[in-house]
Amino acid sequence: MGFSQVLPVWNDSLNNVVQNDWLVKPVDVKSGVFKSADGRDLILYNGLVKRTFRITPNLACTDYRNLRTGRQLIRAVSEEARIRINGKEYAVGGLHGQKEKAYLMKDWAGHFTAGAGDFCYTGYSVKPVEPFIKWDSSRFWAMNRTGGRGTAVSFFFSPEDDALRGLQVTVKYELYDGIPLIVKSVSLVNRGKRVLKIERLVSEVLAMAEEESAIGKDGPITTPKGLYIESNYAFNNAMSYPYSDQTTHWTTDSTYTSQVSYWLKNPCKLEVYPAEVTGIDMLPGDTLNSVRTHELLMDGYDREMRGLAVRKMYRVVAPWVTANPIFMHLVSRNDEQVMTAIDQCAATGYEALIISFGSHLRMEDTSRVNLQRWKAIADYAHGKGIRIGCYSLFSSRSISPEDDVIDPKTGKPNAHAFFEKAPCFGSRWGLWYRDNIKNFFIKTGFDIWENDGPYPGDLCASTTHPGHKNVDDSQWRQMNIQKELYHWLNERGVYINSPDWYFLDGSHKIAMGYKEVNFKLPRENQKILNRQNIFDGTWEKTPSMGWGFVPLTEYGGGGPESVIEPLSEHLKDYEQLMVQYYGAGIQACYRGPRLYDTEETKQMVASVISWYKKYRQILNSDIIHLRRADGRDWDGFLHVNPSLKEKGLIMMFNPTKEKVERTVKIPLYYSGLSETASVREKEGRPVVYKLNRDYTIDLTFTLEAEGYTWFVME
């Protein structure tokens, strides 16, 4: 069942290409859903992307275009989704009859037919896009307080098979304003009287136009790059989405017989589904929501451009990732040290304190005395204007044979857990852990949760855990326990540090990407390695999405040359480590018992924080990568933001022991500057530069030995 609304009629004049680059200048065309003049098509359009659906005799996508490049993404019609239920596979929507699968002519769709047994399209509804998480943004500084706006269209389908009577399927598309982004999801509702076992839910199927051809048996290894795909079902502790992705599958298409690959091995069909989820029981009245697939159309192959597009996507769909409080990572042994650290944070301009791992706080102590104790400390911090957080480890430890994940192959606990040892989130202890985390934040008023070792995707073959049935649904159920907890915290304003890729379900920050043992190396090594980590970790992440690390005291070994303590004796190193992190817009975990030990140290820390706050908007803006640190010459990066007064800010460093003078081309295209740029070094007098035809300026600068500098552009 479904209902349809009156829609505006499509006008071909809307096909006019938006001339300006959406990464530089906002696009004022609003998203919308249109109906073709003959009533046979529905069109999603926002000036940057156009996606057309033929709605008779069934619904299928017949046109998926990047309007800036004119590129057609699909070569053939596909089903809207595919579901395997009780051992039988069903297509949701789709049209049959296309013989040539290398391309799709416009008039072919009129001859296509509906498939017998396929779920049939029954109607649609159109609404504004609603926030996926109702994030409470009131507690922390953030670049974006709200997410993007757009239009959502839901397509409704009913089954032909009497065995599925009462199963309603909804395919939803969310099209955002000002960005070529569509988010797709599928929802199942069992309104029948039978239990349905969902063995696989493929929520996106696209027959993609390939980008290269090879005759050989294995075909080309390059998959289409015109579409960036990311879902909210990712984990792997990799600090990077491509290595965390669990749902994107590029498959071959045996019906595409005209492809150049003689053995039909071209990976040219996209399917989205979690591979390890093989059996979810839907009881009467149950709802099952698929993963959310983010489809971002790309204008080219340039790495910087693609990274900027992905970073813009996060700001639109997950605005909570732009929150970026200035925090210290306290190693404490008693309450007095916590109070002192709170006072030091307030005195130097810090905004938050996280009680680090190895400290004396125990979240799993549920006693009334413990909760009241930490509430009193939180109240003290709040009275000083400081937010307070704590650390808790979920995985990477054993709880008990009854609560640990059971290996599907051996039937034994923890035989092949990702972290060697791990509890099951669906066990009694796992559910208690979830409830206790919530209770701690309710009772204490804490503001930040550093969740180490979150659920890493372990399968569990237990049949006695209350949170899942068996191995078939164990990953799905555990993942949803994790998601629900992060949603709950976000909606109450709690900030989440997590070393896994849960950004699209509420995580705020992840490690920028570093090797922990490197922090026992000498400070000289750490400075260069940290800048390499910053450079490498900001291609797809915004500055606010990653944290770094500064061992004020020993971490993982190393001698006096690897730490900052005593702080006053290593002031130059302390300052540069702060400047290169804050200069990148990145919060580091300054891990130790204090922020300063002398008045001079206090003034240095306060000065750097004051500088960071003055330029906070531009320092939290996108990074353009200039030169990666290699210890041989200057290195640096450029922040850009066309919407600010400061259009750009460059950070430059000289790791060598000699003063260097260089003239370098600085790319300003993404700053929005097109004719001239007013450039000043630090707080000096500005110099006006005329941009070259390639939107660069030739900047001459001098860097003192082992020094740094910065430039502001307006």
C-alpha angles and dihedrals in degrees: 000000000000144000134235131217132209107267132192114261117253116251118199090221086076087071089077108122118248102242102203124078107252090213090062108028126029117252111231096199110110123221118254148159119241137185123224118245092250092049094236098108139051117204129203110203140166103162092265103055133027123194119181128196126196105217101191135102082359134340122272137149110253101169130033111170140173100220095198093058099023089231118156110217102193131058099185143017119265138181116276091234139343128223131190108205125179090342097312128103123226131187118221107217120325134136130245133213106065106133101174108059100180092081141358121231116212096238096048094080091069089068098047122109137209117258121246109251096014120131106263128226113245107171148309144241130206125210138155115273111267124209111268090215121026092224118197099222097176101099105058142041111262137172091220123034095180136031130241126292127232149129127285124202122191121201117202126213135184129197127254092202112089089213088069097046110149096026109126121196124197123188111198130196122190114197115192129212119249098008131075092241132133123180114203129194138162127217128196124197120188106212092159130093099248133084109245121203109213104204096174136002113194102192099184131033121176128171095213127203105247124233100214139016133216130180096212126110096257096041124212121327095214114099121202113286099191090092127049111207126200130161133190091246104087136131138142105124087249099127087227132084100224089059092043098049113120102170112047113099125177109200138176123257114221091185089063094083098163095063116121093239102098092208093044091243100138109131094226105133122083121209126174121206140117104261097205095055105092108152130026116168113220111200120200107288095022124133124208119195119196127223115284111248116207111205112192117183115223126214097205149332103276108126096218093050093049092048092050089052093052091047090051089051092057092050090052102045101024107031091165089077089071092065107106117173119188104243143175124215105224124202103203136179099180143013093261091063089053092052092048091050091050089053091049092049091052092047095053102039099260115148105202145024125210116197100224134223113281091038130119099260115107114191091185092063098100096181119129091235093056094047093048091048093056093042089058090051091047090051090052091051092048090050087058092047092253125132116218134211143175144210129244132174119216107169132026092067140079121242104177139314087260094053104034123095113273115225111238093217102046102023088226130120119265097353094139107008115153091242093035090249127042144148121236112250088217093055122101090258092047092054090045089051091053093049092045092053090054092046092051093055093044094050100039104034092228116168108203134048122196101198109192121191096012118185104308100192100271115170116227124202095192115128094191102059110110094218098063140018103228142314092303095068099021098101094044094049094045092047091053092050088055092046094049091051093051091046091050092051093046093052088055094050097254114151116224129210108189131167094220137069103269095128095122090053099048111288112137105194142017133183111287086229121275143146110250096213089061089074091073089061121098117284091249090062093044094056093057095039091050091054090050089051090050092049094047096041099054102061092094102007125076114231090257093056096068138057130205132201137240116182104215085174131023116303120183095343133302132127135261090292091065099056137061098225124135079050097197091055094056100037096138093054092043091052096047093048089052093046096050093049097042088039086060092047089245126136113222126201100248092199118197144080098282146013096222140014103187137030090254091054090047092053092049093051092046091048094054092047091049090052091048093051092049091057097027097124096054093038089056091049126098121300123231110202113234109167130346117232112259102156092244104085142354120313132190153134139230129228116212135188122161092196096061133077087238099059094183144008123194125203116198130183135189112206094178127094092238132074111252133201118196141169111214135178108241114202110224102169094109092047089071092238111132110162112022138000128207105215129186130178109232107315094335131119116297123245121204116229127191112226119240119237089265092057093255133123126210103236121192116200143163125220123194119228110287088355139122140212140184137213131205122210127201 
